[in-house]
Amino acid sequence: MFINLPGALLFFIALLFIGLLPVPVLYAFSDLLRLVVYRIVGYRRDVVKKNLESSFPGISDKEQRRLTHLFYKNLTDILLEGIWAFTISRKQIINRYQILNPEVIKPFSDSGQSIIGVTGHYANWEWGSLSASLQTDFNVVAFYKPINNKYIDKYVRWSRSRFGTTLAAINETSLTFERNKDTKTLFLMAADQGMPAKFSEKAYWIHFLNHNIPFLHGMEKHARM
């Protein structure tokens, strides 16, 4: 219990601080944080360099610097936006995260058919799960990885559900699909992370950014069910 409390306290202090910042100040702070993360801390700098060089063979030094700058800017933007999401209003989230082609999912909604929305950890995926229930008439379920700190995890579940989205633990994926099989549901999954070696034989392998990448097969399995 006492091990969890200090971490939770720091989290809620950061939450209060970020939530009080005006939007322009928030992104200015993100630019400052980017300099700290990249220049001072050097967070994963060698990994970023290696990934850029292997994904884009022959990349120029100038282009590598440009993409590195954009990577760290995106990283700190998402970090602060994720914290801001705990206090963001309905109006703010709708203004900043919109479904641009709702006509694609409308036929499924009209027929009462559930669908699976698959995304990567690109831009702010947490805003997507938060706003989806405000822009569709589906029952929205977003899968997430539970946080070890039980205080923070409880607050995350409450916060991400306050506009209607339900969070489901990723280790309860099959059970969640079963529970919602008779309800018109939009299941949201971020599916671009690595997988245990034991599942790689079942994966779909694709060539992406100069690498052979295993793509999770679970979405198709659940869609066919």
Buried (B, 14 or more C-beta within 10 A) or exposed (E): EEEBEEBBEEBBEEBEEBBEBEEEEBBEBBEEBBEEBBEEEEEBBEEBEEBBEEEBEEBEEEEBEEBBEEBBBBBBBBBBBBBBBBEBEEEBBBEBBEBEEEEEBEEBBEEEEBBBBBBEEEBBBBBBBBBBBBBBEBBBBBBBEBBEBEBBBEBBBEBBBEBBBBBBBBEEBEEBBEBBEEEBBBBBBBBBEEBEEEEEEEBEEEEEEEEEEBBBBBBEEBEEE
